[in-house]
């Protein structure tokens, strides 16, 4: 029988260069086995948010008017009819009330912008606690850059409606700029294009619609390129599934679910009701104003500074109430960005395999991560100190003092507690590996003794329960003059401290191995 038209087209496509490249790509993906662990799915959530942001943002570009020009509102929302506002604010009201589906599009855009930083933060946390950055330190920097770009995009979009809430946030931002010595006034004038509010709408709009999307696309492409050049990392004992079609189908399903949920939430839950806040007014401030959740830690850092932190030096007033929070947050973000390189320096080259770590098997890294989360959480919670005080009828000073104590003491307590918990979990795994699972079945021995029967650990789980792998401490060698550089001595001490609380890997069935550590 002769071939059908479809068969001939398919055959021609296979014979063409594009068909051969596509077949090669499919074969390569089919040979790549990826982990099915739930922690690997946050990248799909982030990608779905980016797609929703781009699709809705493209529509909003046709309706939004990026202008600070003052006009009189005469639309469908009667409480504001006759009110003077910026053209940007009026266009937001027109989108929300006069364009069919406009409010749905705007709210879907906003909800996606709220979910994107959360998905990226979860990716960072998973990458950190599992040690996935060991082979992909460049990818870690790209992921961190994605978080910074997502925060910048969300903040710039937060200001574009020009309502009272965003106007209050911009006034706070201007105060921070003015508090920077020497260059603060110049920076404020440059950013706002003159006196507040100046041309802030016109200045932020190109950043939001051009700079941020271009950076997002570039960083996503770079991250995908790095991932394609290295084998996927998996947990010990895990086989994984082929990237195509198994993992691709799962990712596609999750992508559709996240997109559908974003649209559903946008259709049922109101967010950013700018018509209730009213238009921005430079001489007014919105009571109880709160930033979007992803910038709450910046607001909290400002609220936790004790009053009176100002000094006069070199003929200038230095506002430590602004400079100290900026420095603390900057150092914290820098520490997050460079941590993979710090760990490599402390531990030495080490292994470079494709196996992920269980967080309990790396107690120092896990403890540092939990301490960082507590530090971030204290700053984030302090951003709502006033709401905590009013909702729970607690004095505002008491709430602020509590968050100040949590910011200083919380990370220290979390660090040591987490290390102890990790060691306890390692010992629990060691006991399971040596003695097996409890079955609850009691038998009587010929001598009259009652014992519980234990079931051996399945072979596929033994690699997971084997505990931390041996990592040699950094050994410092003197130079040709017999001296040790202080920098090398510091590295050796940090290495010994870092590798504490690690059980010796099980090589025999000797129960006496329990409790011994590499540092002993």
Secondary structure as UniProt FT lines:
FT   HELIX           5..15
FT   HELIX           17..31
FT   STRAND          33..34
FT   HELIX           38..41
FT   HELIX           42..63
FT   STRAND          70..72
FT   HELIX           78..80
FT   TURN            81..82
FT   STRAND          84..86
FT   HELIX           87..97
FT   TURN            100..101
FT   HELIX           102..130
FT   HELIX           132..134
FT   HELIX           137..160
FT   HELIX           164..178
FT   TURN            181..183
FT   HELIX           184..192
FT   TURN            196..199
FT   HELIX           200..206
FT   HELIX           207..211
FT   HELIX           212..228
FT   STRAND          234..235
FT   TURN            236..237
FT   STRAND          241..242
FT   HELIX           243..247
FT   HELIX           248..268
FT   HELIX           274..277
FT   TURN            282..283
FT   TURN            287..288
FT   HELIX           293..295
FT   HELIX           296..303
FT   TURN            307..308
FT   STRAND          310..313
FT   TURN            314..315
FT   STRAND          316..319
FT   HELIX           320..347
FT   STRAND          355..356
FT   HELIX           359..361
FT   HELIX           363..382
FT   TURN            383..384
FT   HELIX           385..391
FT   TURN            392..393
FT   HELIX           396..405
FT   HELIX           406..410
FT   HELIX           411..435
FT   STRAND          437..444
FT   TURN            446..447
FT   STRAND          450..455
FT   HELIX           459..465
FT   TURN            480..481
FT   HELIX           486..498
FT   HELIX           511..513
FT   TURN            514..515
FT   TURN            518..519
//
